[in-house]
């Protein structure tokens, strides 16, 4: 019974996690950010003569996401 419960827990964890530990987890999203979003924001900053770029990053339970930016 313990082995069955252990397997169920592993199946649950596998289903609710992304199982990726790469620095750039979703390359397409980073490419879009780098090639589209960031240049637009920098252009808008330049147009407004603003020298501060503010980026919000939703945190995670161990705080890794803000460090990616």
MARVEX-156800 format. One line per field, with one value per residue: residue number from 1; residue in three letters; chain; x, y, z of N, C-alpha, C, O in turn. Coordinates in pm, 1 decimal, padded with zeros to 6 digits, always signed. Layout:
REM residues N
num [NUM; ...]
residuo [ALA; ...]
cadena [A; ...]
n.u [X; ...]
n.v [Y; ...]
n.w [Z; ...]
ca.u [X; ...]
ca.v [Y; ...]
ca.w [Z; ...]
c.u [X; ...]
c.v [Y; ...]
c.w [Z; ...]
o.u [X; ...]
o.v [Y; ...]
o.w [Z; ...]
END
This chain:
REM residues 69
num [1; 2; 3; 4; 5; 6; 7; 8; 9; 10; 11; 12; 13; 14; 15; 16; 17; 18; 19; 20; 21; 22; 23; 24; 25; 26; 27; 28; 29; 30; 31; 32; 33; 34; 35; 36; 37; 38; 39; 40; 41; 42; 43; 44; 45; 46; 47; 48; 49; 50; 51; 52; 53; 54; 55; 56; 57; 58; 59; 60; 61; 62; 63; 64; 65; 66; 67; 68; 69]
residuo [UNK; UNK; UNK; UNK; UNK; UNK; UNK; UNK; UNK; UNK; UNK; UNK; UNK; UNK; UNK; UNK; UNK; UNK; UNK; UNK; UNK; UNK; UNK; UNK; UNK; UNK; UNK; UNK; UNK; UNK; UNK; UNK; UNK; UNK; UNK; UNK; UNK; UNK; UNK; UNK; UNK; UNK; UNK; UNK; UNK; UNK; UNK; UNK; UNK; UNK; UNK; UNK; UNK; UNK; UNK; UNK; UNK; UNK; UNK; UNK; UNK; UNK; UNK; UNK; UNK; UNK; UNK; UNK; UNK]
cadena [A; A; A; A; A; A; A; A; A; A; A; A; A; A; A; A; A; A; A; A; A; A; A; A; A; A; A; A; A; A; A; A; A; A; A; A; A; A; A; A; A; A; A; A; A; A; A; A; A; A; A; A; A; A; A; A; A; A; A; A; A; A; A; A; A; A; A; A; A]
n.u [+00082.1; +00198.5; +00380.8; +00206.2; +00073.4; +00293.0; +00357.1; +00125.0; +00150.3; +00381.6; +00284.5; +00092.9; +00256.3; +00410.0; +00214.3; +00135.5; +00354.5; +00612.3; +00842.8; +01091.0; +01412.0; +01564.7; +01733.6; +01607.2; +01296.5; +01086.6; +01151.3; +01035.2; +00874.5; +01068.1; +01205.6; +01005.5; +00970.5; +01228.3; +01259.6; +01028.7; +00861.0; +01042.3; +01199.6; +00989.4; +00910.3; +01145.3; +01164.5; +00935.4; +01003.7; +01218.0; +01085.9; +00928.2; +01120.1; +01201.3; +01391.2; +01375.3; +01311.0; +01053.3; +00975.8; +00750.5; +00757.7; +00598.3; +00623.6; +00757.1; +00723.0; +00980.5; +01116.7; +01257.7; +01192.1; +01213.1; +01490.3; +01559.9; +01502.1]
n.v [-00120.0; +00123.9; +00169.9; +00204.2; +00442.1; +00614.6; +00613.6; +00735.3; +00990.8; +01075.3; +01075.6; +01278.7; +01502.9; +01512.2; +01581.8; +01840.9; +02003.4; +02166.0; +02038.0; +02132.6; +02265.8; +02450.7; +02762.8; +02946.7; +02884.1; +02884.5; +02928.0; +03053.7; +03253.3; +03419.1; +03498.7; +03648.6; +03848.2; +03966.2; +04041.1; +04180.3; +04298.2; +04428.8; +04608.1; +04778.0; +04890.4; +05024.8; +05207.6; +05358.5; +05460.4; +05624.3; +05805.0; +05936.7; +06045.1; +05912.6; +05759.1; +05531.6; +05195.4; +04990.9; +04672.9; +04422.7; +04121.8; +03827.4; +03668.7; +03361.0; +03080.6; +03037.3; +03252.3; +03277.9; +03380.7; +03674.1; +03701.4; +03605.2; +03801.5]
n.w [+00000.0; +00074.0; -00132.2; -00346.5; -00267.7; -00265.9; -00539.1; -00638.5; -00528.5; -00661.5; -00926.1; -00902.6; -00835.3; -01067.0; -01247.3; -01169.4; -01178.0; -01375.9; -01443.2; -01535.8; -01525.7; -01648.1; -01712.2; -01885.1; -01912.6; -02095.2; -02399.6; -02626.7; -02511.2; -02391.6; -02619.4; -02747.9; -02554.5; -02558.9; -02830.7; -02905.4; -02692.2; -02504.7; -02677.2; -02761.5; -02517.6; -02442.5; -02651.1; -02602.7; -02352.1; -02427.7; -02591.8; -02405.2; -02253.2; -02026.3; -01776.1; -01631.5; -01622.5; -01547.0; -01441.6; -01373.6; -01206.9; -01146.6; -00843.2; -00707.1; -00483.2; -00387.0; -00477.0; -00726.3; -00983.0; -01005.1; -01019.0; -01264.8; -01451.1]
ca.u [+00000.0; +00284.5; +00436.2; +00097.4; +00054.7; +00411.1; +00339.7; +00019.6; +00209.1; +00471.1; +00199.9; +00034.6; +00362.4; +00445.4; +00105.4; +00117.1; +00479.1; +00654.1; +00956.8; +01196.5; +01500.4; +01646.4; +01727.1; +01499.2; +01203.3; +01002.4; +01234.3; +00950.8; +00833.4; +01184.4; +01231.0; +00903.5; +01004.4; +01351.2; +01249.4; +00908.8; +00816.3; +01147.5; +01226.6; +00876.7; +00915.8; +01259.6; +01127.8; +00839.7; +01081.9; +01294.6; +00990.1; +00883.7; +01240.9; +01198.8; +01514.3; +01351.7; +01232.0; +00995.8; +00925.9; +00693.6; +00769.9; +00525.4; +00715.5; +00721.1; +00740.1; +01121.1; +01169.4; +01353.0; +01156.2; +01272.1; +01632.6; +01574.9; +01501.4]
ca.v [+00000.0; +00241.8; +00191.4; +00257.2; +00582.0; +00686.2; +00630.9; +00835.4; +01122.2; +01108.7; +01109.9; +01410.1; +01603.1; +01519.3; +01648.2; +01981.5; +02079.2; +02173.5; +01947.2; +02197.7; +02343.6; +02538.3; +02904.7; +02999.4; +02772.1; +02891.1; +03006.7; +03138.4; +03371.1; +03506.9; +03557.7; +03752.6; +03958.6; +04029.8; +04095.9; +04261.8; +04376.3; +04516.2; +04721.3; +04872.2; +04963.4; +05116.0; +05314.9; +05443.5; +05532.7; +05727.3; +05905.9; +06012.6; +06089.7; +05844.3; +05681.3; +05418.5; +05086.3; +04911.7; +04543.7; +04343.7; +03978.5; +03754.7; +03587.2; +03222.5; +03051.4; +03045.1; +03378.9; +03269.7; +03452.7; +03808.3; +03694.6; +03574.5; +03926.2]
ca.w [+00000.0; +00078.6; -00265.7; -00427.5; -00227.5; -00313.3; -00683.4; -00658.9; -00498.0; -00772.9; -01040.6; -00874.9; -00850.0; -01208.6; -01317.9; -01132.5; -01194.3; -01515.8; -01459.2; -01612.6; -01439.3; -01731.2; -01678.0; -01968.0; -01918.4; -02214.2; -02490.8; -02711.6; -02434.1; -02377.7; -02751.2; -02766.6; -02464.5; -02605.7; -02965.5; -02926.1; -02576.4; -02452.5; -02766.4; -02757.3; -02391.4; -02447.4; -02743.3; -02530.9; -02250.1; -02496.6; -02637.6; -02287.0; -02182.4; -01897.3; -01762.0; -01542.9; -01677.4; -01438.3; -01486.5; -01265.5; -01225.7; -01043.0; -00764.5; -00677.3; -00341.4; -00345.9; -00520.8; -00835.3; -01103.8; -01018.2; -01050.3; -01407.0; -01525.9]
c.u [+00086.9; +00342.3; +00330.8; +00074.5; +00171.7; +00400.2; +00232.1; +00071.4; +00301.1; +00392.7; +00137.7; +00139.6; +00403.2; +00339.3; +00092.5; +00244.2; +00522.4; +00776.4; +01067.4; +01280.9; +01592.0; +01630.4; +01615.8; +01400.8; +01121.1; +01070.5; +01152.0; +00906.9; +00949.0; +01219.8; +01132.1; +00933.9; +01123.5; +01333.4; +01132.7; +00879.0; +00922.4; +01180.8; +01113.4; +00880.1; +01031.0; +01232.2; +01030.8; +00910.2; +01157.2; +01203.0; +00946.7; +00999.3; +01244.3; +01322.0; +01497.7; +01262.3; +01183.6; +00935.1; +00874.1; +00707.7; +00697.4; +00621.5; +00668.4; +00754.7; +00884.9; +01191.5; +01265.3; +01319.7; +01215.1; +01420.0; +01658.5; +01583.1; +01634.1]
c.v [+00127.0; +00274.1; +00251.0; +00405.1; +00666.9; +00713.3; +00734.5; +00976.6; +01164.9; +01147.1; +01248.5; +01519.7; +01621.0; +01595.4; +01796.3; +02064.7; +02076.0; +02087.4; +02004.0; +02279.1; +02434.4; +02683.1; +02973.2; +02886.4; +02770.3; +02984.3; +03100.3; +03265.7; +03469.6; +03572.8; +03669.7; +03873.0; +04037.3; +04102.6; +04191.8; +04356.1; +04475.6; +04631.4; +04825.0; +04955.7; +05063.5; +05233.7; +05412.2; +05523.4; +05648.6; +05842.1; +05994.9; +06071.2; +06035.8; +05755.6; +05559.0; +05317.1; +05001.5; +04785.7; +04469.8; +04197.0; +03909.1; +03661.0; +03443.9; +03197.6; +03058.1; +03165.0; +03375.8; +03360.3; +03593.9; +03806.4; +03661.0; +03701.1; +03996.7]
c.w [+00000.0; -00059.0; -00358.0; -00396.5; -00275.5; -00462.5; -00714.8; -00633.0; -00611.4; -00897.3; -01023.1; -00894.1; -00994.6; -01287.9; -01288.5; -01142.5; -01340.0; -01546.2; -01547.1; -01516.0; -01519.7; -01688.1; -01757.0; -01991.6; -02045.8; -02313.4; -02579.3; -02639.3; -02419.0; -02510.7; -02779.6; -02679.3; -02518.9; -02738.5; -02985.8; -02809.1; -02529.4; -02547.6; -02767.6; -02630.1; -02390.3; -02541.2; -02676.3; -02421.0; -02313.2; -02540.8; -02521.4; -02206.8; -02038.9; -01888.5; -01672.4; -01613.0; -01560.9; -01497.3; -01364.0; -01300.0; -01111.7; -00971.6; -00751.1; -00530.8; -00295.6; -00406.9; -00637.7; -00953.2; -01112.6; -01055.6; -01196.7; -01487.6; -01511.2]
o.u [+00053.4; +00351.7; +00361.6; +00057.9; +00151.7; +00430.6; +00247.3; +00040.0; +00297.9; +00430.1; +00130.8; +00113.6; +00428.2; +00371.1; +00043.8; +00240.8; +00475.1; +00809.7; +01129.9; +01227.3; +01687.5; +01526.7; +01538.3; +01420.2; +01089.9; +01049.1; +01193.3; +00902.6; +00929.6; +01259.3; +01170.9; +00924.2; +01120.0; +01385.6; +01137.8; +00872.8; +00893.9; +01189.5; +01138.9; +00856.1; +01014.9; +01272.6; +01043.1; +00879.5; +01159.9; +01237.7; +00930.3; +00978.7; +01284.6; +01353.8; +01595.3; +01152.0; +01263.8; +00854.2; +00944.2; +00673.2; +00730.2; +00692.3; +00553.4; +00809.0; +00910.8; +01312.7; +01349.2; +01410.9; +01263.6; +01469.3; +01767.9; +01661.5; +01653.3]
o.v [+00225.5; +00390.6; +00338.5; +00485.4; +00779.6; +00823.6; +00813.0; +01070.0; +01280.9; +01241.3; +01326.3; +01618.8; +01732.9; +01665.1; +01871.4; +02185.3; +01993.4; +02066.4; +01931.0; +02353.1; +02489.6; +02721.7; +03050.1; +02803.2; +02663.3; +03105.5; +03213.5; +03373.2; +03590.5; +03689.4; +03774.9; +03987.0; +04160.2; +04212.5; +04276.4; +04477.9; +04594.6; +04745.2; +04945.3; +05076.4; +05175.5; +05346.5; +05533.7; +05640.7; +05758.8; +05959.6; +06115.7; +06138.3; +06104.4; +05684.3; +05490.8; +05349.4; +04946.9; +04790.7; +04456.0; +04154.3; +03928.9; +03583.1; +03411.3; +03285.0; +03082.0; +03179.7; +03465.3; +03412.0; +03631.2; +03900.6; +03685.8; +03709.8; +04104.5]
o.w [-00065.8; -00097.6; -00438.9; -00488.3; -00320.9; -00508.0; -00808.4; -00706.8; -00652.7; -00967.2; -01118.3; -00962.4; -01039.4; -01384.2; -01372.9; -01117.6; -01418.0; -01662.8; -01624.0; -01433.4; -01465.0; -01634.2; -01700.1; -02080.2; -02098.0; -02310.7; -02604.7; -02699.1; -02432.3; -02514.0; -02830.3; -02724.6; -02524.4; -02757.0; -03075.0; -02825.9; -02516.0; -02501.5; -02773.9; -02633.3; -02341.8; -02513.1; -02691.7; -02399.8; -02258.3; -02528.8; -02538.4; -02105.6; -01944.9; -01983.6; -01641.2; -01657.0; -01485.2; -01590.0; -01263.8; -01410.2; -00994.7; -01035.4; -00780.6; -00463.2; -00177.7; -00391.4; -00648.1; -01017.6; -01219.3; -01117.6; -01247.2; -01582.1; -01567.4]
END
